[in-house]
Amino acid sequence: MVKSAISATPLSPSNDETAKFRTLGVSSVTALALIAPVSFEDRRLSHELTHNSTCVIDATVEHIVRTPKTLKITFFVHNLDATLEGVIFQPRPYMIHQFSKGSRGFFSGKAVLEQGRWQIIQPLKITGVGSIIPVYKTALRADVMRRLVQISITVDALCAEGIPQPIAQALFDIHFPKQPKPLTEKQLHALKFAELYDYMGRLRHKRRYHPTQYRARGDIAQWMDSLPFKLTQDQQNAISDIANDLRAPNAARRMIVGDVGSGKTMVIFASVVLMQPYRSLLMAPTTILANQLFEEAQKYLPHLKTVLVTSATKKGSLDGYDFIIGTHAVLHRPLPECALVMVDEQHRFGTAQRHALTKLTDNEAPPHFLQFSATPIPRTLAMIESSHIDVSLIVQTPFVKNIATKIVHKNDFTALLEHIKAEINQDHQVLIVYPLVEQSESINYQSIEEARDYWESKFENVYVTHGKDKEKEQVLIDFRESGSILLATTVVEVGISLSRLSTVVIVGAERLGLSTLHQLRGRVSRTGLQGYCYLYTNTTGKNERLESFGTCVSGFEIAALDLKFRKSGDLLEGRVQSGNKFRWVDMADDELIVAEVKEFLNL
């Protein structure tokens, strides 16, 4: 594939054209070309008449007759060598003034065959005869938009912005067709290619490269051999990607995306080993998660000195440690020099928090920065994101989860209750997720406060928590040790690992996003238990979204399904979380075109 000429100097628009570009919300000729005509007016002279079709005539007005409700004009039509009658119903003054006996001009109207006689209905004088006039639906006046397109969109101008010549020609043909007709497959492909090219090019220009003095020197092979299990191929591939990043002259900027239970923690630890002898820092969103990571680090990185930093940790020097694990509390204390900064569950932190972390360390050179996320994204999105930040996907899991997913209704409650009793008798745990903490008139489901009396009267060791509960992390810890049933909101979507949890019941499941449903389902079967996920709904009839969710196991399948139902959102500005940001590209179906553009841009 020929390398993109994106660095070529585009044709500079005038100030007037720049203002019009701004009105349209575009910043390049390529983006302007993506605003395709919604229809065309064919202003070429007609050589024959077709019933109920628009015709264009070169005619001399021979006679005019006015009645209270009509204006009848007799034309001699030169291009058809025939005399025809034109009829205007409810004529307005400006229409009447277009016709004077003996005058000649170009007129357009609808040809109608009535009782063997041709008539032209509502004929009006026109200009631009001999051309096909595009019709645009934009914020600009029609004639202003057409002039802007005529001035701006040329094959040379598109090529100057790096668009390959065949694509540029296809885009040009959309706006200046030889025949008015619907978009061809070739033209639709050109629009999708150009849209992705423009979008990914802007993403690429947002990317910044910073030289760094930190180069990974740790012996990763020896550490991996020391593990009591073999890492999956996806884990090894992600570690290989990270190793290449950490040994490069520029500071790494990579996101590692893995499904629930895919083993991201071991990839985090591998990164710490690679970065030796330099210090590494990891920020986690909750104290529970930070504690879990700290405990596992002591188990799998026994040769390193690791410290846990939370809001309860006494302030003191962290200089003597190889690996710092903390909550957002690390943002509020001095940090020593760290060569590698990592954020787990990165979507739980704001952009400002993540950026602040890399600046808080006492570094002369920028540290390497890795982000980890358990919210899988479709391959298509990953390919686009890779023009802004490097992306690694961990699709495989160390063991196959066996979770049965079922949609249940009110009449299934008795059977559900028997299932819960049976699981508790096997020393398994049950999670019941409610949509509300307190009663609401607008939502037709019980809240936690309404439901808790029932569960506490039927079962022992029932625990309750929610997002406003200041003790929620302690409640989760207590439940892990001695609980049978946990009533909660989606606060448990990301958090504590519950090895005995076998069942999750999600009340009002149709109200939650697919990724949230998947995260909640991912709480069960963490250690290979047979798992159960019940989607409780009061809605009747077929629910395609929930039924499709029930057939998907992989988070990446869920992400693709989510893409189908919600569309892609806005990756560049991050303001739109759902709804299709693209005018032409279908993120669920156009992976091949994304790959084509990515190769063309040498990404």
URPESUL-V34602 format. One record per pair of residues at least 12 apart in sequence whose C-alpha atoms are under 6 Angstrom apart, sorted by the first residue. I is the first residue (numbers start at 1). J is the second residue. D is the distance in whole Angstrom. If there is no record, write none. Layout:
i	j	d
I	J	D
I	J	D
//
This chain:
i	j	d
3	600	6
4	162	6
4	600	6
4	601	5
5	162	4
6	161	6
6	162	4
8	160	6
10	160	5
10	161	5
11	157	6
37	134	6
37	135	5
37	136	5
38	135	6
38	136	6
39	135	5
40	133	5
40	134	4
40	135	5
40	180	6
41	132	6
41	133	5
42	132	5
43	129	5
43	130	6
43	131	5
43	132	6
44	129	6
44	130	4
44	131	6
45	57	6
51	111	6
51	112	5
51	113	6
52	110	6
52	111	5
52	112	5
53	110	5
53	111	6
54	109	5
54	110	4
55	108	6
55	109	6
56	107	6
56	108	5
57	106	6
57	107	5
58	77	6
58	78	6
58	79	6
58	105	6
58	106	5
59	75	6
59	76	5
59	77	4
59	78	6
59	104	6
59	105	6
60	75	6
60	76	5
60	103	6
60	104	4
61	75	5
61	101	5
61	102	5
61	103	6
62	74	5
62	75	6
62	101	6
62	102	6
63	101	6
69	90	5
70	88	6
70	89	5
70	90	6
71	87	6
71	88	5
72	86	6
72	87	5
73	85	6
73	86	5
85	119	5
86	119	6
86	120	5
86	121	6
87	121	5
87	122	6
88	122	4
106	125	6
106	126	6
107	123	6
107	124	5
107	125	4
107	126	6
108	123	5
108	124	5
109	121	6
109	122	5
109	123	4
155	168	5
155	169	6
167	190	5
170	187	5
192	584	6
192	585	5
203	387	6
203	388	5
204	387	5
204	388	5
207	388	5
210	250	5
210	251	6
211	249	6
211	250	4
211	251	6
212	249	6
212	250	5
212	251	5
212	365	5
212	366	6
215	246	6
215	247	5
216	246	5
216	247	5
216	274	5
216	275	5
217	276	6
218	273	6
218	274	4
218	275	6
218	276	5
220	274	6
234	394	5
238	392	6
251	368	5
252	368	5
252	369	6
253	369	5
253	370	6
253	389	6
254	370	5
254	389	6
254	390	5
254	391	6
255	370	6
255	371	5
255	372	6
255	391	5
256	372	5
256	391	6
256	392	5
257	372	6
257	373	5
257	376	6
257	393	5
258	374	5
258	376	6
258	393	6
258	394	4
259	374	5
259	376	6
259	555	5
260	374	6
260	522	6
262	397	4
278	339	6
279	322	5
279	323	6
279	338	5
279	339	6
280	323	5
280	338	5
280	340	5
280	341	6
281	323	6
281	324	5
281	341	5
282	325	5
282	342	5
282	343	6
283	326	5
283	327	5
283	343	5
284	327	5
284	344	5
285	327	6
289	495	6
290	326	6
304	322	6
305	321	5
305	322	5
306	321	6
306	323	5
306	324	6
307	324	5
308	325	5
308	326	6
309	326	4
310	326	6
310	327	6
310	329	5
311	329	5
319	336	6
335	361	5
336	361	6
336	362	5
337	361	5
337	362	4
337	363	5
339	367	5
340	367	5
340	368	5
341	369	5
342	369	6
342	370	5
342	371	6
343	371	5
344	372	5
345	372	6
345	373	5
346	371	6
346	372	6
346	373	6
376	555	6
376	556	5
377	559	5
378	556	6
378	559	5
378	560	5
380	591	5
402	530	5
402	531	6
403	531	4
403	532	5
404	532	5
405	533	5
405	534	6
405	550	5
406	534	5
407	534	6
407	535	5
408	535	6
408	536	5
409	536	6
409	537	6
428	500	5
428	501	6
429	484	5
429	485	6
429	500	6
429	501	4
429	502	6
430	485	5
430	501	6
430	503	5
430	504	6
431	485	6
431	486	5
431	504	5
432	487	5
432	504	6
432	505	5
433	488	5
433	489	5
433	506	5
433	507	6
434	489	5
434	507	5
461	483	5
461	484	5
462	485	5
462	486	6
463	486	5
464	486	6
464	487	5
464	488	6
465	488	5
466	488	5
466	489	5
466	491	6
467	491	5
480	498	6
493	519	5
493	520	5
499	526	6
499	527	6
501	524	5
502	524	5
502	525	6
502	531	5
503	531	6
503	532	5
503	533	6
504	533	5
505	533	6
505	534	5
506	535	5
506	536	6
507	536	5
508	536	6
508	537	5
509	535	5
509	536	6
564	588	6
566	578	6
566	579	6
567	579	5
567	580	5
568	580	6
569	581	6
//
